[in-house]
C-alpha cells in the first residue's frame, strides 16, 4: 500500500540474530524514503526480511491481536495507542505489550526509530516477574517490571550503537533473564508451540487427551502458562495465519483460502477477521489516510497493490 508521500517506515525482521535463542522475533522500525527500486518486501543476504509500510498502511496504524509478549524500545518521536483516537495515550519510551485480544489504534511519531523483541508468553514470569495473564491487553512501562537501574542500563546499551548492535544488546539483556527451561516449563510450552505449528487448527480435546488431562485441567494449566485460554489462543493463532495469507494472496482468491486455514467457509473467515479487527478484510486493508482519494483505491491484486496514484 502507498500514499502520495515518499516517506514511510521500514519494518525489518532480523531473523539471523535470533538463532539458537528462545526469542521469537527481533525487529526494527525506521523512517525511510522509499526510492524507486524499493520493493514492498525484500529478503536480504543476512536472512532479514524488510517490509515497506507507507504512513497510511493499516498494519503500521494498528496493534493486532497476538499471543506473544513484546518489548518495545522507542528511540525517536513518541507513539500513542488506544481503543480510539479520543482514548489514545502516549506509550512509555520502553514498554511491554502483553498478549492482545482486541485491536488498538497505533500512531507512530513523525521520526520513527524503534527496536523490539517478541517473546513466547510462557517466558513472561522469568523475564518480567509476572504471569502472562497479568499483561493481557495491557501496555506497561518496563520501569514497572524491572528495577530502574536495569532499564537505564538497557537504554544506555541501545542509544549509541548501530542498529545491528542495538538489537544484539536487546537480545542479550533478555536472554540473560530467560535462563534454562525447567522440566515443568517444558511441559507447559508443548501445547502452545503445537497450536502455533498447526496454525490454530487443532482440537483442544485431542491435546487434553495427549497430555493425559481432563479438558478443564488442561485449560487451567495452559492458561497459567500462556495467559490465554487454549481456545482463544488457537483462534488468535489462526487469525495471525489468516492475515499473512491475505497479504500475499490476490483478493479474487480470498474465498478459496478459508478451508485451508480451518474455517468452515468464507463467511466464517470474514466473521473471525471482523471479530479481531472490527471490520472485514476488504475494509481493514484499505489505506488509512484522509489525504487519499477513495477513487484511487481499487480492490485488485494483493492489498499492497490496491492504491494507485491518480494519473
SVG drawing of the C-alpha trace seen along z (x, -y; Angstrom):
<svg xmlns="http://www.w3.org/2000/svg" viewBox="-21 -15 49 55">
<polyline fill="none" stroke="black" stroke-width="0.4" points="0.0,0.0 1.3,-3.5 0.3,-7.1 1.5,-10.1 4.4,-10.7 7.8,-9.0 8.5,-8.8 7.4,-5.7 8.5,-3.2 10.8,-0.2 9.9,2.7 12.6,5.3 12.5,8.8 16.1,9.7 15.8,13.5 19.5,14.1 20.0,12.6 17.7,15.0 19.3,18.3 19.7,20.7 17.7,18.4 14.2,18.6 13.3,15.2 10.6,15.4 11.5,12.2 13.8,9.2 12.5,6.3 13.2,2.6 11.2,-0.4 12.9,-3.2 11.7,-6.2 13.0,-5.8 12.4,-7.3 11.3,-4.6 13.1,-5.3 12.3,-3.9 13.9,-0.5 12.5,0.3 10.2,3.3 7.3,3.9 9.1,7.0 12.9,7.5 14.9,10.5 18.5,9.6 21.6,11.9 21.8,12.0 18.3,13.5 16.5,10.4 13.1,9.5 12.3,5.9 8.7,4.7 7.9,1.3 5.0,-0.4 3.5,-3.7 2.2,-6.0 -1.3,-5.1 -0.8,-1.4 -3.2,0.1 -0.5,2.6 1.5,-0.4 -1.5,-2.0 -2.9,1.0 -1.8,3.2 -3.4,6.5 -4.3,9.4 -1.5,11.8 -0.5,14.4 3.1,13.3 4.6,10.6 6.6,7.8 9.3,5.4 9.3,2.0 12.1,-0.5 11.3,-3.8 14.3,-5.9 12.6,-8.7 9.3,-10.6 6.6,-9.5 3.9,-7.0 0.2,-6.8 -2.2,-3.9 -5.7,-3.3 -9.2,-1.9 -9.9,-5.1 -8.2,-8.4 -10.0,-10.0 -8.8,-7.5 -5.3,-7.1 -2.4,-7.7 1.4,-8.2 3.4,-5.0 6.3,-4.8 9.7,-5.0 10.4,-1.4 7.2,0.7 5.9,4.2 2.9,5.2 1.1,8.2 -1.0,10.7 -3.6,8.8 -7.2,9.9 -8.6,6.7 -7.1,4.3 -5.8,0.9 -5.2,-2.2 -1.5,-3.0 0.0,-6.3 3.8,-6.4 5.7,-9.7 6.9,-11.6 10.5,-10.4 10.5,-6.7 13.3,-4.7 12.4,-1.8 13.6,1.7 11.7,4.6 11.6,8.2 8.8,10.7 8.8,13.5 6.5,16.5 4.1,15.6 5.3,18.6 8.6,16.7 6.8,13.8 7.4,14.8 11.2,15.3 11.7,12.2 9.3,9.7 8.4,11.3 4.7,11.5 2.4,14.2 1.3,13.5 -2.3,13.3 -1.5,10.0 -0.4,8.4 -3.5,9.4 -4.5,6.3 -2.1,4.1 0.8,1.9 3.1,1.5 6.2,-0.6 9.2,1.6 10.0,-0.6 7.0,1.1 8.5,4.6 12.3,4.1 14.5,2.2 15.1,-1.4 18.9,-0.8 18.3,2.2 16.1,0.1 18.7,-2.7 21.4,-0.2 19.3,1.2 18.7,-2.3 22.4,-3.1 23.3,0.0 20.9,-0.9 21.5,-4.6 24.9,-4.9 25.5,-1.9 24.4,-0.9 21.2,1.0 22.6,4.5 24.5,4.0 21.4,2.3 19.3,5.4 22.1,7.7 22.2,5.8 18.5,6.1 18.6,9.8 21.5,10.3 19.6,8.5 16.5,10.6 18.3,13.9 20.2,13.3 16.9,13.3 15.4,16.3 17.8,19.0 17.5,22.7 13.9,24.1 12.8,26.3 11.1,29.6 7.8,28.1 8.1,25.3 9.0,27.6 5.6,29.4 3.8,26.0 5.4,25.0 4.5,28.0 0.8,27.2 1.2,23.5 4.0,24.5 1.9,27.3 -1.0,24.8 1.3,22.4 2.8,25.1 -0.7,26.2 -1.8,22.6 -4.5,22.9 -6.1,25.9 -6.1,28.5 -8.7,30.0 -8.4,28.9 -9.9,32.2 -7.2,34.0 -4.5,32.1 -6.1,32.7 -6.1,36.4 -2.5,36.4 -1.4,34.7 -3.4,37.2 -5.5,34.5 -9.2,33.6 -10.2,30.6 -10.7,28.5 -7.3,29.3 -5.6,28.9 -7.2,25.5 -6.2,24.4 -2.5,25.4 -2.5,23.9 -3.9,20.6 -1.4,20.4 1.5,20.8 0.3,18.8 -2.1,16.3 -5.0,17.1 -7.5,20.0 -6.5,22.6 -9.5,22.0 -8.8,18.2 -5.1,18.9 -5.9,21.1 -8.3,18.6 -5.8,15.8 -3.1,18.0 -5.4,18.9 -6.2,15.2 -2.5,14.3 -2.0,17.0 -5.0,15.6 -3.5,12.1 -0.3,13.4 -2.2,15.3 -4.5,12.4 -1.5,10.1 0.1,12.4 -3.0,13.5 -4.9,11.8 -8.2,10.5 -10.1,12.5 -8.8,15.7 -9.6,14.9 -12.7,17.1 -10.6,20.2 -8.2,19.8 -10.8,20.3 -10.8,24.2 -7.0,24.4 -6.9,22.3 -9.5,24.2 -12.6,22.0 -15.9,23.6 -16.5,21.2 -15.8,17.6 -18.5,16.2 -16.8,17.8 -13.5,16.5 -14.8,12.9 -16.6,13.1 -13.5,14.2 -11.4,11.4 -14.1,8.9 -14.1,10.1 -10.3,9.4 -10.1,6.2 -13.5,4.6 -14.0,4.7 -14.0,7.2 -10.7,7.7 -11.6,5.6 -12.2,2.6 -9.3,3.2 -6.6,3.4 -7.6,0.1 -5.0,-2.6 -5.9,-4.7 -5.3,-8.4 -7.6,-11.4 -5.3,-12.7 -6.0,-9.6 -8.7,-9.9 -11.1,-6.9 -11.4,-6.8 -7.7,-5.9 -8.2,-2.6 -9.1,0.4 -9.6,3.9 -7.4,5.7 -4.5,8.0 -2.8,8.1 -3.6,5.4 -0.2,3.7 -1.5,3.1 -4.9,1.6 -3.7,-2.0 -2.9,-3.6 -1.8,-7.2 -4.2,-9.1 -2.8,-9.9"/>
</svg>
